[in-house]
Amino acid sequence: MCQGAEGSSPGVQSSLGAGGAPYSGFRLRPMEVRDIPTVMAIEVRSFSLPWTEDSFLREIEKIPFSRPVVAEDPDGGENGQGAAIVGYACWWEVKDECHITNVTVSPETRRRGVGKFLLTEIIEDARRRGAIRATLEARMSNEAAISLYEKFGFIAVAMRPKYYPDNGEDAMVMLKDMSE
C-alpha cells in the first residue's frame, strides 16, 4: 500500500510553487484505490496511450517503492462542494533516485499551476527521502511538458528511440541533479 511522504503531511496544502509563486490552494495526498475512476477519466482524456486501471492499482498496492499522489482543489468539487482531483503523479523511490513515471493534469485545470505544484511536491518529498537526482521520460512532441521540466532544472541527457508503442515516437530522457 502506498505510504504518505515521511516528514510531510498528506492533505496539507503547499503554499509556494517553483520560484516562490503562490498556488491556488491545492492539496497533495497519497493516491487511494477509490481515486482510480477519477484518475482514469483524466488519464484517457490526456494520453493516446493511457495507463490502465490495473497499472494504477499496482502502483498503489503492489510496488513498495512507488509514491502515487493526487492533487486536489479543495473547492473544486461538483457544484463547489468538496474537493476535486485536478492532477496526479507517480514516482518511484529507487535508492537515491526519484524516477517520475507519470505527471498528469486534468485538461480543465491546465495552466493553473497544478503541474508545477505536483513537480514541486515530488521533488521536495524525494529530497527529504535522500534522492540526489530525478529522472523522467517525455515524448519529444510534448513541448509543454519539456518546457516545464526544463524550468525545474531537468536537462536532456539521452533519447530512447521508438519508445512509445502507439506511434513509435522517441522519448527524451531528462535528468535533474538534486545533490546541491
Secondary structure, 3 states (H helix, E strand, C coil): CCCCCCCCCCCCECCECHHHCECCCCEEEECCHHHHHHHHHHHHHHCCCCCCHHHHHHHHHCCCCECCEEEEECCCCHHHCCCEEEEEEEEEEECCEEEEEEEEECHHHCCCCHHHHHHHHHHHHHHHCCCCEEEEEEECCCHHHHHHHHHCCCEEEEEECCCCCCCCCCEEEEEEECCC
